[in-house]
Amino acid sequence: MSLDNRPVYSGGCQCGAVRFHVEGALGDASVCHCRMCQKAFGNFYAPLVSVRQAKLTWTRGEPKKFRSSNFGVRGFCGDCGTPLTFEAPDGVALAIAAFDEPEEIAPTVQWGLEGKLPYVDHVHELKGYSTEEDPEAADFVNDIVSFQHPDHDTDQWPPKERK
């Protein structure tokens, strides 16, 4: 919360080149299944939350833009490609997973059901394992060094030792 009791959120892309802050209440959180959103996110659907009347500030870099239709502009990191925004005549929406604490933003509605992939509703029924549960991948997993930006603001990125 900010000093005036307004909620404050932060987030950004995976490489840290683009970061944002949102001060104020977020609008509707949703997932969109339309084919345009599937392609923009390279995923089954696009989880987005409207910024509405909240104040959005780009604190490091800014998204590169792609006009995906006559009404929509998509923002993404020009360095790592992380999808960040969908801008339409009714305002800006941010990618939920780009927030530092995405678990705080639960979708409440689905759009674009005509493009919904037939297996999406059954993904939760698949067998599931944590990363550490695959003994054949243990050496690989233990040797991973992440270069992703952490889920919090940093004064400088990337760290000097990795430049």
C-alpha positions in Angstrom: 0.0 0.0 0.0 1.1 3.5 -0.7 1.0 6.3 1.9 -2.5 7.2 0.8 -3.7 3.6 1.3 -3.9 2.9 -2.5 -2.6 -0.5 -3.5 0.8 -0.6 -5.3 1.9 -3.3 -7.7 5.1 -3.9 -9.6 6.3 -6.2 -12.3 8.1 -6.5 -15.6 9.6 -8.7 -18.2 11.8 -11.8 -17.6 15.1 -10.0 -18.5 14.5 -6.9 -16.5 14.8 -4.4 -19.3 11.2 -3.3 -18.8 9.7 -2.7 -15.4 6.4 -1.1 -14.2 4.5 0.2 -11.2 0.8 0.5 -10.8 -0.7 2.6 -8.1 -4.4 2.3 -7.4 -7.0 -0.4 -7.7 -6.8 -2.7 -10.7 -9.8 -3.4 -12.9 -11.2 -6.7 -14.2 -8.8 -9.7 -14.4 -9.6 -12.1 -17.2 -8.3 -14.7 -19.6 -8.9 -14.3 -23.3 -9.0 -17.4 -25.5 -9.2 -15.7 -28.9 -6.7 -16.7 -31.5 -5.1 -13.3 -31.5 -4.3 -13.5 -27.8 -3.1 -17.1 -28.1 -0.6 -16.0 -30.7 0.5 -12.9 -28.9 1.2 -14.9 -25.7 2.4 -18.1 -27.4 0.0 -19.8 -25.0 -3.4 -21.4 -24.6 -4.9 -18.0 -23.6 -3.9 -14.5 -22.4 -4.3 -13.7 -18.7 -4.8 -9.9 -18.4 -5.8 -7.3 -15.9 -7.2 -3.9 -16.7 -5.3 -0.9 -15.3 -8.5 1.3 -15.4 -8.1 4.4 -13.3 -4.9 3.3 -11.6 -1.6 5.1 -12.4 0.7 3.0 -14.6 4.4 4.1 -14.7 7.2 2.5 -16.7 10.1 2.5 -14.2 12.7 0.9 -16.5 12.5 0.9 -20.2 9.2 0.8 -22.1 7.5 -2.0 -24.1 8.0 -2.2 -27.8 4.6 -2.1 -29.6 2.9 -4.2 -32.3 -0.4 -3.1 -33.7 -2.2 -6.5 -33.8 -5.5 -5.1 -35.2 -7.2 -1.9 -36.1 -8.3 -1.6 -32.4 -5.4 -3.3 -30.5 -1.8 -2.7 -29.7 0.3 -5.3 -28.0 3.3 -4.3 -25.8 6.2 -6.6 -25.2 9.9 -6.5 -24.1 12.0 -5.8 -27.2 14.9 -7.7 -25.6 13.4 -10.9 -24.3 9.9 -10.9 -25.9 7.8 -11.1 -22.7 4.2 -10.1 -23.5 3.3 -7.1 -21.3 0.3 -5.2 -22.5 -2.9 -5.1 -24.5 -4.0 -1.6 -25.3 -7.5 -1.1 -26.7 -9.8 1.9 -27.0 -11.1 1.2 -23.4 -7.6 1.3 -21.8 -4.5 -0.7 -21.0 -4.4 -4.2 -19.6 -1.2 -5.8 -18.2 -0.2 -9.5 -18.4 -1.0 -11.0 -15.0 2.1 -13.2 -14.9 4.3 -10.2 -15.5 3.4 -8.9 -12.0 5.9 -9.7 -9.2 3.1 -11.3 -7.2 0.7 -12.7 -9.9 -1.0 -14.9 -7.3 -2.7 -11.7 -6.0 -4.6 -11.2 -9.3 -7.1 -13.9 -10.0 -9.1 -13.9 -13.2 -12.9 -13.5 -12.8 -14.1 -13.9 -16.4 -13.2 -15.5 -19.7 -13.4 -13.9 -23.1 -13.0 -15.2 -26.7 -14.5 -18.6 -25.9 -14.9 -19.3 -29.7 -11.1 -19.8 -29.8 -10.8 -21.9 -26.6 -8.7 -24.9 -27.2 -10.6 -28.1 -26.5 -8.2 -29.5 -23.9 -7.7 -26.4 -21.7 -10.4 -27.3 -19.2 -8.7 -30.6 -18.6 -5.1 -29.5 -18.0 -5.5 -29.7 -14.3 -6.4 -33.4 -14.6 -3.0 -34.3 -16.0 -0.4 -36.0 -13.8 1.7 -33.3 -12.1 5.2 -33.3 -10.7 7.5 -30.7 -9.2 10.7 -29.9 -11.0 12.7 -31.8 -8.4 10.7 -35.0 -8.8 12.3 -35.9 -12.2 15.4 -37.9 -11.2 16.6 -38.1 -14.8 16.8 -34.2 -14.9 18.3 -33.7 -11.5 21.8 -32.9 -12.7 20.4 -30.5 -15.3 18.0 -28.8 -12.8 20.8 -28.5 -10.2 23.1 -26.8 -12.7 20.6 -24.1 -13.8 21.7 -20.6 -13.1 18.7 -18.2 -13.8 19.4 -14.9 -15.6 15.8 -13.8 -15.1 15.1 -10.6 -13.3 13.9 -11.4 -9.7 10.3 -10.7 -8.7 11.1 -7.4 -7.0 12.5 -4.0 -8.0 16.3 -3.6 -8.4 18.4 -0.5 -8.6 20.4 -2.0 -11.5 19.9 -4.8 -13.9 21.6 -6.9 -15.0 24.1 -7.2 -12.2 27.5 -5.9 -13.1 29.1 -9.4 -13.0 26.8 -10.7 -15.7 27.1 -7.9 -18.3 
